[in-house]
Amino acid sequence: MVDTTSENIIEMMNILSPKYREVFELHYIEDLKVSDVSKILNISEANVKQRLKRARDMIKEYKEKEDKIYEQI
């Protein structure tokens, strides 16, 4: 289960490289549509969607590794 507290979201965002973090923040934090993010960053909608997917995958992988560490304690 993903912890969605503000502190945890910021921590998870910090693991992302800038190009993934900016797309993630604009879409999920600023609540902008993919088309709006595309226009702001001057990249295609397909590129926005791909970066969002990669960002989600990176966060998921980070959380899974973190959970395994806490299970071992």
Secondary structure, DSSP 8 states (H G I E B T S, - for coil): -----HHHHHHHHHTS-HHHHHHHIIIIIS---HHHHHHHHT--HHHHHHHHHHHHHHHHHHHHHHHHHHHH-
